[in-house]
Amino acid sequence: MKFLLDDEQTEFGRTLDRMLAAADTPAAVRAWGAGDTGPGRALWKRIADAGVFALAVPEEYEGMGPLPVELAVAFIELGRHAVPGPLVETVAASVLLGGPAGCADSAAA
């Protein structure tokens, strides 16, 4: 079986690649190691604004997904650019907090 990304998925990966290349991830890592969290936090905000943390959250809970292929594309780029921090944990927490267990409406159900 041959697996290929569609045009939107390919462009999403390219967009993340350009964004992360422009963000100078190595400088953010060095700054974070020296105690300056500003560049790292700015990088994480850009990742969040790109929707990466919402890819696994279902749309009915204000997420974008679940979009497992797009999530894989995102993690390929995040890994390729050596983005620091608990990325997998943040996505998992987004699912848990945004899903039925974390939804106020689920308590009434």
PEPE-V788122 format. One record per run of one state. SS is the DSSP state (A for helix, B for strand, O for the rest). FROM is the first residue (numbers start at 1). LEN is the number of residues. If there is no record, write none. Layout:
# PEPE-V788122
((SS	FROM	LEN) (SS	FROM	LEN))
This chain:
# PEPE-V788122
((O	1	6) (A	7	16) (O	23	2) (A	25	9) (O	34	4) (A	38	12) (O	50	2) (A	52	3) (O	55	3) (B	58	1) (A	59	3) (O	62	3) (B	65	1) (O	66	2) (A	68	13) (O	81	6) (A	87	12) (O	99	1) (A	100	3) (O	103	1) (A	104	5) (O	109	1))
